[in-house]
Amino acid sequence: MIKLANHIKRIEISSLWSGHKHIVWDLRPDVNVLSGHNGAGKSTILNRLIQHLRSVPTTGDIQGNTRFGVKIEFDPSDATGIHYDVIRSFDRKMLSSEPIGALNDARIVTELDWQLYLVQRRYLDYQVNVGNRMIALLTSGDPEARDKAAIAANLKTRFLDIVDELFAETGKRIDRQSNELQFIQYDEKLPPYLLSSGEKQILLILLTVLTEDQQHYVLFMDEPEASLHFEWQKHLIGLVRELNPNAQIVLTTHSPALIMDGWEDAVTEVGDITV
């Protein structure tokens, strides 16, 4: 049976770029920002790590497996796997029309649209799970049940407030009467697929984090600053941590704005972990 880790402690990658470089990276449990010049290998390191995690069956021992030259150490040390999400920032056309055809929805035309569609399904499940948990708490006889139920409800409300605050300058707000994610702009309904690339990107990140329901897991992001306004970049890490303080963030970036809100110590240069 697989035992899930709280976070990744260390990754080692051997024979990066045909044996010329090896990577040894000790990770923090909260935020890890990988920086470096173009071509330094930031995305290559992230992709190799994700490739390794995806290659091992869920019943296998990811720590003990060294596929793709990757070795992982977890916390706790006897964990055999970890839950994770991957977010990439490119709003390009879908390479295959098959998923779109199956949905019969002409609004879904880019990879970000498709990711938004998938995470919206998670959002519906999340709302059901939170509702069921609140009912269980309120019928449990626990004297602190109301406070615990309020915490669960307040997290979703905080997510809605955050998105409304971010989109306020363009007159958009979330339709709070709808179970699905819909927006209102100047009294007209607006589906998320008609948002700008930057709006889709920030929405995808925050919605993904929310639907993990504050569990321990890793959020991988490859250059999440793409299409994001400077102010959104500055507050991105803080917003993710607010919605899920148990998430371990591992991201690559070219943007100094991402660390300007107190995360300078979380930066690792590719050269510093190359041996």
Buried (B, 14 or more C-beta within 10 A) or exposed (E): EBEBBBBBBEBBBBEBEEEEBBBBBEBBBBBBBBBBEEEBBBBBBBBBBBEBBEEBEEEBBBBEBEBBBBBBBBBEEEBBBBEBBBBBBEBEEBEEEEBBEEEEBEEBBBBBBBBBBEBBEBBEEBBEEBEEBBEEBEEEEEEEBEEBBEEBEEBBEBBBEBBBEBBEEEEBBBBEEEEEBBBBBEEEEBBBBEBBBBBBBBBBBBBBBBBBBBEBBBBBBBBBBBBBBEEBBBBBBEBBBBBBEBBBBBBBBEBEBBBBBEBEEBBBBBEEBBE
